[in-house]
Amino acid sequence: PSGTLLATCSRDKSVWVWEVDEEEEYECVSVLNSHTQDVKHVVWHPNQELLASASYDDTVKLYHEEEDDWVCCATLEGHESTVWSVAFDRSGERLASCSDDKTVRIWRRYKPGNEEGVACIGTDPTWKCVCTLSGFHTRTIYDVAWCHLTGALATACGDDAIRVFEESASSDPRQPTFGLAAHNSPGQAVTLHCSASVRRTSVEAEPSRKKRPRVSFSRHMSLMARAVFPVSFLE
């Protein structure tokens, strides 16, 4: 968020953090080798110097600066195959991850002394999976984007479809357990339902006055397109 740091990831299994100086020259200040396989994606926290990465080793890792060096501060495990992308929500308290296992997982950060009683080690927060979106996608989910204006969640999938999810108005993000996205039963804390599913089209979502996504559709130039890879909201 400060604009002074740049993160890159590579098939060499590493994440590099670069710092820009006053002359706009970039210098690598840290090489992180926490992953055991290709690193597919990196993303910065919206308002803190916290970095997340997704990898072929089925995990998400989080990094922060500690004593003038960058270190891995958390490993999120739960996906059963390659994690392709990650995205923070507007507050930075939740993180979405998408995977080759055809699911999207929602992780929430719990700080030491939290009311829910989620255990933390020392002063470091704990990230816990609080919701799994399954049953919507039939192939690999390559990308996920979390709109910071509307709260909508979009996925790009290998089944040629883009899906847009919205959080239920009755959801309570403070509860430690969440129901599956495909259900909307009483007592489940967070439920995301699919509000739009688009095939062989491009999607652009913009905030309306009611702060709900307005989705417009346009045909791709080529109907030969298959897997949808990047997806992004206009902020």
Residue frames as qw, qx, qy, qz and C-alpha x, y, z in Angstrom:
[[0.000, 0.879, 0.477, 0.000, 0.00, 0.00, 0.00],
 [0.310, -0.777, 0.090, 0.541, 2.94, 2.39, 0.50],
 [0.642, 0.765, -0.034, -0.028, 4.16, 1.88, -3.05],
 [0.066, -0.812, 0.579, 0.009, 7.72, 1.33, -1.83],
 [0.449, -0.266, 0.853, 0.010, 7.71, -2.48, -2.07],
 [0.692, 0.337, -0.392, -0.505, 7.21, -4.86, -4.96],
 [0.640, -0.225, 0.725, -0.123, 6.69, -8.63, -4.66],
 [0.591, 0.419, -0.536, -0.433, 7.36, -11.20, -7.37],
 [0.766, -0.188, 0.591, -0.170, 6.92, -14.96, -7.53],
 [0.359, 0.567, -0.651, -0.356, 8.37, -17.61, -9.78],
 [0.950, 0.055, -0.250, -0.176, 8.49, -21.23, -10.85],
 [0.480, 0.415, -0.645, 0.426, 11.83, -21.37, -9.04],
 [0.599, -0.468, -0.637, 0.130, 9.73, -21.80, -5.82],
 [0.385, -0.214, -0.328, 0.836, 10.73, -18.40, -4.44],
 [0.006, -0.922, -0.373, -0.104, 9.11, -15.09, -3.57],
 [0.500, 0.096, -0.092, 0.856, 11.23, -11.95, -3.90],
 [0.128, -0.906, -0.349, 0.205, 10.55, -8.66, -2.14],
 [0.505, 0.347, 0.116, 0.782, 11.96, -5.58, -3.86],
 [0.213, -0.773, -0.310, 0.511, 12.34, -2.08, -2.42],
 [0.430, 0.706, 0.232, 0.513, 12.28, 1.10, -4.47],
 [0.461, -0.364, -0.207, 0.783, 14.56, 3.96, -3.45],
 [0.088, 0.755, 0.174, -0.626, 14.27, 7.70, -3.98],
 [0.094, 0.485, -0.555, -0.670, 15.72, 7.36, -7.47],
 [0.833, 0.246, 0.079, -0.490, 13.09, 4.73, -8.34],
 [0.402, 0.427, -0.807, -0.062, 15.65, 1.98, -8.54],
 [0.895, -0.278, -0.055, -0.344, 14.52, -1.48, -7.40],
 [0.150, 0.507, -0.813, 0.243, 16.69, -3.56, -5.11],
 [0.778, -0.238, -0.559, -0.159, 15.88, -7.08, -3.90],
 [0.232, -0.608, 0.493, -0.577, 15.79, -6.96, -0.11],
 [0.565, -0.212, 0.723, -0.335, 14.60, -10.49, 0.61],
 [0.526, 0.175, -0.727, -0.404, 14.32, -13.90, -1.06],
 [0.640, -0.194, 0.514, -0.537, 11.75, -16.18, 0.55],
 [0.403, 0.242, -0.843, -0.261, 12.06, -19.91, -0.04],
 [0.476, -0.113, 0.645, -0.587, 9.21, -21.16, 2.12],
 [0.847, 0.283, 0.055, -0.446, 7.35, -22.97, -0.65],
 [0.587, -0.269, 0.737, 0.200, 8.43, -26.39, -1.92],
 [0.515, 0.408, 0.665, 0.355, 6.93, -26.01, -5.42],
 [0.205, 0.403, 0.338, 0.825, 6.15, -23.32, -8.02],
 [0.002, 0.481, 0.460, -0.746, 4.69, -20.10, -6.61],
 [0.260, 0.530, 0.699, 0.404, 1.68, -19.09, -8.68],
 [0.065, -0.804, -0.304, -0.508, 0.55, -15.76, -7.21],
 [0.385, -0.211, -0.461, 0.772, 1.42, -13.04, -4.69],
 [0.124, -0.763, -0.371, -0.514, -0.76, -10.27, -3.30],
 [0.187, 0.190, -0.459, 0.847, -0.25, -7.51, -0.74],
 [0.146, -0.590, -0.697, 0.382, -2.57, -6.82, 2.18],
 [0.173, 0.805, 0.395, 0.408, -4.70, -3.71, 1.39],
 [0.132, -0.926, 0.060, -0.348, -3.33, -1.55, 4.22],
 [0.649, -0.663, 0.368, 0.063, -0.47, -3.40, 5.93],
 [0.299, 0.643, -0.689, -0.151, 2.93, -4.66, 4.88],
 [0.651, -0.099, 0.729, -0.184, 1.72, -8.25, 4.86],
 [0.381, 0.425, -0.628, -0.529, 2.22, -10.48, 1.82],
 [0.802, 0.036, 0.532, -0.270, 0.38, -13.65, 0.77],
 [0.220, 0.452, -0.738, -0.451, 1.48, -16.24, -1.78],
 [0.890, 0.120, 0.248, -0.363, -0.19, -19.24, -3.45],
 [0.041, -0.571, 0.791, 0.218, 1.68, -22.31, -4.60],
 [0.707, 0.201, -0.605, -0.305, 1.75, -25.61, -6.44],
 [0.253, 0.137, -0.877, 0.384, 2.54, -27.17, -3.03],
 [0.385, -0.538, -0.717, -0.220, -1.19, -26.76, -2.11],
 [0.409, -0.564, -0.461, 0.550, -0.56, -24.06, 0.50],
 [0.087, 0.896, 0.102, 0.423, -0.94, -20.33, 1.07],
 [0.640, -0.238, -0.320, 0.657, 1.84, -18.59, 2.97],
 [0.087, -0.969, -0.161, -0.166, 1.90, -15.20, 4.68],
 [0.673, 0.086, -0.182, 0.712, 4.97, -13.03, 5.24],
 [0.147, -0.979, -0.108, -0.088, 5.86, -9.94, 7.22],
 [0.420, 0.643, -0.407, 0.495, 9.00, -8.01, 8.03],
 [0.775, -0.627, -0.074, 0.019, 10.80, -9.00, 11.21],
 [0.584, -0.633, 0.278, 0.425, 14.12, -7.54, 12.36],
 [0.134, 0.714, -0.405, -0.555, 14.93, -6.02, 8.95],
 [0.042, 0.171, -0.903, -0.391, 14.16, -9.20, 7.05],
 [0.704, 0.000, -0.166, -0.690, 11.06, -10.82, 5.61],
 [0.107, -0.150, 0.966, -0.179, 9.91, -14.11, 7.15],
 [0.471, -0.278, -0.706, -0.450, 7.04, -16.55, 6.70],
 [0.235, -0.217, 0.542, -0.778, 4.62, -15.96, 9.57],
 [0.681, 0.126, 0.514, -0.506, 1.80, -18.37, 8.65],
 [0.101, 0.126, -0.873, -0.459, 1.06, -21.36, 6.43],
 [0.658, 0.140, 0.252, -0.696, -2.56, -22.01, 5.44],
 [0.037, 0.140, -0.963, -0.229, -3.23, -25.66, 4.71],
 [0.536, 0.294, 0.577, -0.541, -6.48, -27.26, 3.58],
 [0.643, 0.551, -0.244, -0.472, -6.58, -27.24, -0.21],
 [0.874, -0.080, 0.477, 0.035, -6.03, -30.65, -1.77],
 [0.728, 0.370, 0.315, 0.484, -4.23, -29.44, -4.88],
 [0.418, 0.172, 0.078, 0.889, -2.46, -26.41, -6.41],
 [0.038, -0.807, -0.388, 0.444, -3.53, -23.03, -5.02],
 [0.515, 0.487, 0.362, 0.606, -3.62, -20.68, -8.01],
 [0.078, 0.551, 0.044, 0.829, -4.57, -17.33, -6.54],
 [0.340, -0.501, -0.622, 0.496, -5.39, -15.42, -3.37],
 [0.010, 0.580, 0.201, 0.789, -7.22, -12.15, -2.65],
 [0.151, -0.213, -0.615, 0.744, -7.80, -10.08, 0.49],
 [0.028, -0.797, -0.590, -0.126, -11.13, -8.48, 1.29],
 [0.101, 0.842, 0.039, 0.528, -11.37, -4.74, 1.88],
 [0.552, -0.802, 0.146, -0.174, -10.58, -4.95, 5.59],
 [0.367, 0.579, -0.707, 0.175, -7.69, -7.37, 5.12],
 [0.516, -0.332, 0.646, -0.455, -9.14, -9.54, 7.87],
 [0.848, 0.174, 0.477, -0.153, -10.22, -12.23, 5.40],
 [0.016, 0.516, -0.701, -0.492, -8.44, -13.93, 2.54],
 [0.878, 0.305, 0.185, -0.320, -9.90, -15.95, -0.34],
 [0.185, -0.464, 0.798, 0.336, -7.93, -18.71, -2.05],
 [0.839, 0.354, 0.007, -0.414, -8.82, -20.76, -5.14],
 [0.420, -0.440, 0.787, 0.104, -7.46, -24.10, -6.19],
 [0.352, 0.236, -0.803, -0.420, -7.13, -26.95, -8.63],
 [0.017, 0.158, 0.953, -0.257, -9.35, -28.87, -6.17],
 [0.132, -0.490, -0.629, -0.588, -12.33, -26.85, -7.53],
 [0.391, -0.744, -0.512, 0.175, -12.97, -25.01, -4.28],
 [0.115, 0.673, -0.155, 0.714, -12.62, -21.50, -2.89],
 [0.586, -0.434, -0.564, 0.388, -11.68, -21.19, 0.75],
 [0.109, -0.846, -0.001, -0.522, -12.30, -18.14, 2.94],
 [0.648, -0.124, -0.498, 0.563, -9.74, -17.62, 5.70],
 [0.248, -0.902, -0.123, -0.331, -10.17, -15.25, 8.63],
 [0.409, 0.386, -0.520, 0.643, -7.50, -13.70, 10.83],
 [0.646, -0.693, -0.306, -0.086, -7.88, -14.17, 14.57],
 [0.178, 0.694, -0.431, 0.548, -5.71, -12.02, 16.82],
 [0.398, -0.024, -0.786, 0.473, -4.40, -13.12, 20.24],
 [0.075, 0.219, 0.581, -0.780, -7.09, -12.82, 22.89],
 [0.325, -0.125, -0.501, -0.792, -9.92, -13.00, 20.35],
 [0.585, -0.125, 0.345, -0.724, -13.46, -13.44, 21.71],
 [0.863, 0.151, -0.311, -0.369, -13.98, -16.66, 19.74],
 [0.742, -0.491, 0.453, -0.061, -11.22, -18.41, 21.67],
 [0.867, 0.468, -0.120, 0.126, -9.20, -19.39, 18.59],
 [0.751, -0.511, 0.133, 0.396, -5.72, -20.32, 19.79],
 [0.423, 0.868, -0.202, 0.160, -2.77, -18.14, 18.74],
 [0.849, -0.118, -0.153, 0.492, 0.94, -18.74, 19.20],
 [0.430, -0.202, -0.097, 0.874, 2.59, -15.83, 20.98],
 [0.137, 0.572, 0.145, -0.795, 1.72, -12.47, 19.49],
 [0.066, 0.119, -0.706, -0.695, 1.13, -13.81, 15.98],
 [0.672, 0.153, 0.155, -0.707, -2.46, -14.04, 14.70],
 [0.414, 0.027, 0.905, 0.100, -3.97, -17.30, 13.50],
 [0.449, 0.243, -0.378, -0.772, -5.62, -17.67, 10.09],
 [0.407, 0.098, 0.882, -0.218, -8.49, -20.17, 10.06],
 [0.153, -0.141, -0.723, -0.659, -10.62, -21.46, 7.19],
 [0.292, 0.213, 0.565, -0.742, -14.16, -20.35, 7.98],
 [0.688, 0.491, 0.236, -0.479, -15.98, -21.13, 4.73],
 [0.329, -0.175, 0.795, 0.478, -15.50, -23.45, 1.74],
 [0.601, 0.481, -0.026, -0.638, -17.25, -22.78, -1.57],
 [0.210, -0.176, 0.925, 0.265, -17.66, -26.16, -3.24],
 [0.419, 0.444, 0.788, -0.079, -19.99, -27.61, -5.84],
 [0.319, 0.821, 0.104, -0.461, -20.05, -24.53, -8.07],
 [0.240, 0.727, -0.546, -0.340, -17.02, -25.24, -10.26],
 [0.979, 0.125, 0.135, -0.093, -16.35, -28.33, -12.36],
 [0.795, 0.369, -0.151, 0.457, -12.70, -27.63, -13.17],
 [0.566, -0.149, -0.244, 0.773, -9.67, -25.79, -11.83],
 [0.057, -0.968, -0.243, 0.029, -10.33, -22.30, -10.41],
 [0.688, 0.303, -0.030, 0.659, -7.49, -20.17, -11.72],
 [0.173, 0.269, -0.165, 0.933, -8.21, -16.77, -10.23],
 [0.283, -0.711, -0.630, 0.131, -10.24, -15.07, -7.53],
 [0.158, 0.346, -0.043, 0.924, -10.92, -11.37, -6.99],
 [0.250, -0.615, -0.657, 0.357, -12.54, -9.67, -4.01],
 [0.119, 0.700, 0.244, 0.660, -14.17, -6.32, -4.77],
 [0.339, -0.157, -0.488, 0.789, -13.19, -3.76, -2.13],
 [0.231, -0.111, -0.052, -0.965, -16.18, -1.56, -2.98],
 [0.702, -0.159, -0.259, -0.644, -19.06, -4.04, -2.97],
 [0.537, -0.345, 0.708, -0.301, -17.72, -7.12, -1.21],
 [0.906, 0.319, -0.013, -0.278, -18.53, -9.30, -4.21],
 [0.494, -0.444, 0.714, 0.223, -16.26, -12.26, -4.91],
 [0.735, 0.554, -0.177, -0.347, -15.49, -13.34, -8.49],
 [0.661, -0.305, 0.655, 0.203, -13.84, -16.53, -9.74],
 [0.521, 0.596, -0.444, -0.421, -12.34, -17.47, -13.10],
 [0.762, -0.167, 0.610, -0.139, -12.57, -21.17, -13.91],
 [0.115, -0.299, 0.825, 0.465, -11.32, -23.73, -16.40],
 [0.331, 0.422, 0.844, -0.005, -14.93, -24.68, -17.20],
 [0.206, 0.399, 0.444, 0.775, -15.21, -21.46, -19.29],
 [0.282, -0.795, -0.477, -0.247, -17.27, -19.64, -16.66],
 [0.132, 0.301, -0.373, 0.868, -16.91, -16.56, -14.47],
 [0.452, -0.603, -0.655, -0.052, -18.91, -16.67, -11.27],
 [0.018, -0.484, 0.242, -0.841, -19.77, -13.78, -8.97],
 [0.501, -0.420, -0.731, 0.195, -20.61, -14.47, -5.33],
 [0.193, -0.633, 0.100, -0.743, -22.19, -12.24, -2.71],
 [0.180, 0.021, -0.824, 0.537, -22.10, -12.67, 1.03],
 [0.313, -0.615, -0.703, -0.170, -25.42, -13.27, 2.73],
 [0.127, -0.673, 0.064, -0.726, -26.74, -10.20, 4.53],
 [0.762, -0.575, -0.015, -0.298, -27.39, -12.33, 7.62],
 [0.838, 0.138, -0.385, 0.361, -23.86, -13.71, 7.86],
 [0.479, -0.866, 0.137, -0.042, -21.81, -13.12, 11.00],
 [0.642, 0.580, -0.433, 0.253, -18.07, -13.05, 10.23],
 [0.227, -0.646, 0.576, -0.446, -17.21, -13.23, 13.93],
 [0.910, -0.182, 0.269, -0.258, -18.36, -16.82, 14.31],
 [0.254, -0.568, 0.750, 0.225, -15.62, -19.43, 14.01],
 [0.415, 0.115, 0.883, 0.188, -17.61, -21.97, 11.98],
 [0.379, 0.419, -0.196, -0.801, -19.17, -21.42, 8.59],
 [0.769, 0.277, 0.547, -0.181, -21.49, -23.42, 6.36],
 [0.495, 0.093, 0.634, 0.587, -20.88, -24.48, 2.79],
 [0.095, 0.266, -0.183, -0.942, -21.59, -21.87, 0.16],
 [0.237, -0.159, -0.784, -0.551, -24.17, -24.06, -1.53],
 [0.329, -0.552, -0.762, 0.084, -26.49, -23.85, 1.49],
 [0.084, -0.441, 0.083, -0.890, -28.37, -21.04, 3.17],
 [0.581, -0.454, -0.675, -0.005, -29.58, -22.70, 6.36],
 [0.377, -0.853, 0.031, -0.358, -30.38, -20.88, 9.60],
 [0.764, -0.608, 0.189, 0.104, -27.50, -20.81, 12.03],
 [0.802, 0.169, 0.161, 0.550, -24.75, -20.86, 9.44],
 [0.312, -0.681, -0.058, 0.661, -22.48, -17.90, 9.86],
 [0.115, 0.592, -0.364, -0.709, -21.34, -17.05, 6.36],
 [0.664, 0.353, 0.653, 0.093, -23.03, -18.19, 3.19],
 [0.056, 0.476, -0.401, -0.780, -21.96, -17.08, -0.25],
 [0.666, 0.439, 0.594, -0.108, -24.36, -17.68, -3.10],
 [0.386, 0.037, 0.549, 0.740, -23.69, -17.48, -6.81],
 [0.257, 0.683, 0.315, -0.607, -25.36, -14.32, -8.14],
 [0.552, 0.715, -0.205, -0.377, -24.05, -14.56, -11.70],
 [0.689, -0.180, 0.641, 0.286, -22.57, -17.28, -13.85],
 [0.447, 0.771, -0.161, -0.424, -21.26, -16.33, -17.27],
 [0.806, -0.009, 0.518, 0.285, -20.00, -18.60, -20.04],
 [0.569, 0.271, 0.401, 0.665, -17.61, -17.51, -22.81],
 [0.039, 0.912, 0.227, 0.340, -18.09, -13.88, -21.89],
 [0.405, 0.190, -0.387, 0.806, -16.12, -11.16, -20.19],
 [0.386, -0.761, -0.521, 0.022, -17.41, -9.59, -17.01],
 [0.237, 0.319, -0.238, 0.886, -16.94, -6.11, -15.65],
 [0.391, -0.675, -0.616, 0.103, -18.51, -5.26, -12.32],
 [0.143, 0.390, -0.129, 0.901, -18.99, -1.68, -11.21],
 [0.089, -0.332, -0.719, 0.604, -20.53, -0.36, -7.99],
 [0.100, -0.655, -0.526, -0.533, -24.04, 1.02, -8.21],
 [0.192, -0.584, 0.189, -0.765, -25.47, 3.63, -5.88],
 [0.834, -0.434, 0.005, -0.340, -26.74, 0.83, -3.66],
 [0.169, -0.653, 0.736, -0.060, -23.19, -0.51, -3.47],
 [0.825, 0.059, 0.558, -0.071, -24.16, -3.74, -5.21],
 [0.307, -0.282, 0.658, 0.628, -22.30, -5.00, -8.28],
 [0.654, 0.601, 0.100, -0.449, -23.78, -4.19, -11.67],
 [0.562, -0.202, 0.715, 0.364, -22.57, -6.82, -14.09],
 [0.567, 0.659, -0.132, -0.476, -22.33, -6.17, -17.82],
 [0.769, -0.054, 0.606, 0.195, -21.53, -8.92, -20.30],
 [0.451, 0.728, -0.305, -0.416, -19.80, -8.87, -23.68],
 [0.981, 0.181, 0.066, 0.028, -18.79, -11.73, -25.96],
 [0.545, -0.504, 0.472, 0.476, -15.16, -12.74, -26.21],
 [0.334, 0.631, -0.431, -0.552, -13.62, -12.09, -29.60],
 [0.402, 0.281, -0.842, -0.225, -12.93, -15.79, -30.06],
 [0.847, -0.249, 0.031, -0.468, -15.33, -18.57, -29.16],
 [0.788, 0.226, -0.542, 0.187, -12.30, -20.86, -29.03],
 [0.094, -0.555, 0.545, -0.622, -11.57, -19.51, -25.55],
 [0.702, -0.255, -0.665, -0.015, -11.72, -22.14, -22.84],
 [0.564, -0.442, -0.478, 0.507, -10.20, -21.60, -19.42],
 [0.040, -0.921, -0.081, -0.378, -10.82, -18.15, -17.98],
 [0.690, 0.016, -0.405, 0.599, -7.65, -17.05, -16.21],
 [0.192, -0.023, -0.351, 0.916, -7.54, -13.46, -14.90],
 [0.194, -0.745, -0.577, -0.272, -10.52, -11.74, -13.33],
 [0.318, -0.089, -0.296, 0.896, -10.54, -8.27, -11.78],
 [0.025, -0.831, -0.545, 0.110, -12.98, -5.69, -10.44],
 [0.245, 0.583, 0.051, 0.772, -12.84, -2.02, -11.38],
 [0.424, -0.505, -0.533, 0.530, -12.29, -0.26, -8.04]]
